[in-house]
Amino acid sequence: MAARPQPTARRIGLGHELRQLRKEAGFTIAEAVHGLPIDESTLQRVETGWKSFRQASQLRALLAKYGIEDEEQVTRLLSLQREASSREWWTGTGTTMLSGMPRFLGVESAAKEIRIFHPTIVPGLLQSEPYARAIHEIHKPVDETTTEFMEHSVQLRMKRKEALTRDQDPLKLWAVLYEPALRYVLGDETVMRNQYTALIELAELENVTLQVLPQGGRSYMAFHDVNIMILPDGLPTTVQTDTPWSTVAVTDKPREVRRFSRMFDAMAAAARPPQDTPGFLHQLSREIAR
């Protein structure tokens, strides 16, 4: 699988550099944009990686104000800005995404390692296609989504999974699977056996670690999904969780990242060791067939 462009990662990287340059120049955001064709909101969103400048002249003007005169550095940052403005790999899929989803997909596609947990279902990056479709079928009448939306969403999820098996730098994934979530039947017995088989195959990959958190224990368990995305090149670790309002919340605030990390570490410590996972999944497959 060919490496994908990563505009979101470029935006995050550019934003971090610009924030550092602004601080080194001794400017607040308001002072930095004073007299420039840029408002405070735009610069704040650029620095946090949510958007890029629409025009190279805006970036040049900002760098000049910061006293950046080295042409090599200016050229590098302008190149980064062009890459940050390019289209993401999922652009044009035709599906209407939940609020926050494009940002999440951009960070996920740039991650070198992800740690995940979900209290009620198998996490998205580990779902088989029949299982993912069964989830969407259940939610379709409640969320009032169309069949077209459902199919696009399922295919997008399958496309995201390719990161686990790509030839170059496959995504490193560590998942804690909650036993009740594994026992929660979606679709029918065939769908569930297919999902168990898919998990067993994924567990064989060197870049995938799967642990099962048993039910009935007295250890810590998160009541919402946990997704920790570790980015390369010194970019900030980012966490994500869904909300009850059908939005996707993403943040790289250190306090939240530390909190999510403690949550995941506590569950991983209480979960069965990875080598026990295939045997347990085989057991579930036999039980559901009865």
N, C-alpha and C positions, 0 to 999 in steps of 0.2 A: 504494500500500500504506500503510495507516494506521500511525502510529507505535505501537510496542508499549510497554506498561509495562515498567520495568526495575528490578524489586525488588532484584536482586543489586547493581546499580550504586548504588542507594540505600543498601543495607547497607554497601557499601564506603565511600561518602561519609560516612555517619553515623559509622562506626567511626573514620575518620580524624579527624573533628572531636572525637569523644569522647576519643580518645587525646591530642590536642593540649590539650584542656581539662584532662585529668588531669595532664599534665606541667606546665601553667601553674599548677595548684593545688599542685604539689609532692608529689603522692602516687605511691607505687608501686601496682601492681594490688592487692596484699594490703591496703594501707592504704585504698585507695579503697572496697573492698567491706566493710571492717570495720564491723559494726553494721548493715549493710544486708541485705535479703532477696535477695542476689546472691552467688554464689560466684566465686572467682577464675577458674575455667575458663570460666564464662559471660561474664564481662567480657572476658576475653582473646579469646574467639571473636567477641564483638560488635565489639571494636576492630579485628579483622582482617577483618571483613566476612563471616564465615562464618554468622552468625545474627543475629537481632534480638531485642530484649527481648519476652517474651510479653505483658507488661502495661505500659501507659503509666506506671503508678505506679512501676515499677522505674526507668524513665528519669528521672522527676521526682525521685525520691529521690536518684539519682546526681548530677543537676544541682544539687540543693540542697546536697549535700555539697561540690561544686566551687565553690559560692558564686555560681552563675548565678541572678541575680534578675530580669534583664530579661525581662519577660513575652513580648515580641515574639520574642526569641531562643528562649525555652522553647517557645513555640507552633510556631515553625519546625522545631525539632528533633523535637517530637512528631509533626508532620505528616510529616516525613521518616521517622520510625519506623513510622508507619502504612503509608506507601507501601512501605517495606522489608518489611513483613509480608504484602503482597499476593501473589497467585499469579503464577507465571511463565507466559509464553505457552504453554509446552509442557506444562504441568501437565494431566494427564488424557488424555494421548495413548495410554495403555494399555501402553506399552513399559517393560520393566525395564531401567533404564540401568546402565551400567558405573559402578563406584565413581569418584566425582569428576566424573562427567559433568554432573550438574545445576549444579555450581559453574562448570564450564567454559562451559556454554551461557549461563549468566547473564552471565559476563564477555564472551563473544563477542557476545551480543546488544547489549551496551552500547558495544562498541568503535566508534570512529570510523575506525580504520585497522587493518588486519591484514597482517602479512608472514609468508608461509608457505613451507615447503619440505618435501618428503617424498622419501626416497631410493629408494622402490620402487614407488610408485603416484602417480596424480594426486591432489592434496590434496582432501579432502572437499568444500570450498566450491566446487570447480570441476568436480565429477563430474556427468556426465549420469546420468539415472535408470537406463538399461540397464547402464552401467558400474558404478554403485553396487550394483545388484542382483547383478551378476556377482561382485563382491568378496564379498558376503555369501554367495552360493551356494558359493564355494570354501571359506569359513571355517565354513560351517554344520556339516559332519560333525566337524570338529576341535573346534570350540567347543561342540558339542552344543546348538545353539540351535534354536528352533522356527521354522516358516515364518511364524507370526504375528509373532514377534520380529523376523525379518528384514524383513518388510514394514513394520512400524512404524518400524524403524531407517532404512530407505530413505526413507520419506515424511518423517521428521524431518529427514534430510539435505537433501531437496529444499526443505523449509520454510526451513531455514537459508539456503539460496542466495538466497532472495527479497531479502535485505538488499542484494545487489549491484544489483538493478534497481528498488528502491523509488523512488517519486517524490521523497520528502523525505529529503534527506541520505543518499544511498546510501553504503553501506560502501565505503571506499577499500581496495583489495586490491592487494598487490604479491606476486607469487609467482615463485619460481625453480623451474622444472620440470627434473628430471634426465632427460637423454636416455634412459638405459636404462629408467627408469620409464615413459616415453612409449612405448617399444618393447615393454614387457612386455604380452603379449596376455592380456586378460581377456575371457571370453565367447568371441566369435568375431570375424571380420573386420568384420562389420556393427556390432557393439558398439564396436569401436575406431574405425571411421570416424565413427560418431555422436559419439564422445567428441572426436575431433579437430575436427569441425565445431563442437561446442559451445565448445571452447576458442577457435577462431578468432572466433566471434561475441562471446565475452566480451572478447577482446582489443581489440575495436572500441570498447568502452565507455571513456569518459574516466576513469572511476574505477578501472579495472583495468589493471595493468601485468603482463605475462607475459614472462619471460625463460627461455631454455633453457640449462642448464649442460651443455656437451658431454661425452661420455664420452671416455676416453682422455687427458684432460688431466692435468696435474700440479698443478693448483690444489687448494685446500682443498675437502673435501666432508664434510658431516656424515653420520654413520652412523645417525642417528635423525631423526625428524621435528622440525621447528622451527616454532613458532607464536608470534608476537609480537603481542599485542593492545594497541593504544594507545588508552587511554580518554580521554574529554573531561573538562572541568571540573577539571583538576588532579588527577584520580584516578590512581593508580599504574599504569604500564605492567605488564602481566602476561604471563607466558610459560607455555606448555603443551606437554607431550609425552606420548605414550602410553608405557606400561611393558610389559615382557614378561608381567606378571601380570594383564593385561586391566584395568588401571586407568588413569585419566587424572590426571596430575600437573599441578597448577596452582600457580604461586607468583608473588609480586610482589617477592621479595627483590632488592634492587638488584644484588647480585653476580651472580645468575643472569640477570637481565634484561640486564646488560652483556655477559655471556658469550654469550647467545643472539644479541644484536645484532651482536657481532663475527663470529659464525658466519655469520649471514645476509649481512652486508656483504661478507664475503670471497667468498661464493658469487656474490652479485650482481655483484661486480666482475669475476669470471671468466666470467660467463655472456654469451651473445650479446646484443646490444642488442634491446630490445623490438620494434623495427620489423622484425627478421628472423624473429620468431616465426610469423606467419601463413604465410609462405613455407615454413618448415621443417615446419609441421604439414601443409600441402598435400603436401609431399614424402613424409611418413610415410604419408599416406592413399593415395598412389599406390603406394608400395612394398608396403603390406600387401595391396593388391588383386591383386598378382601371384600 
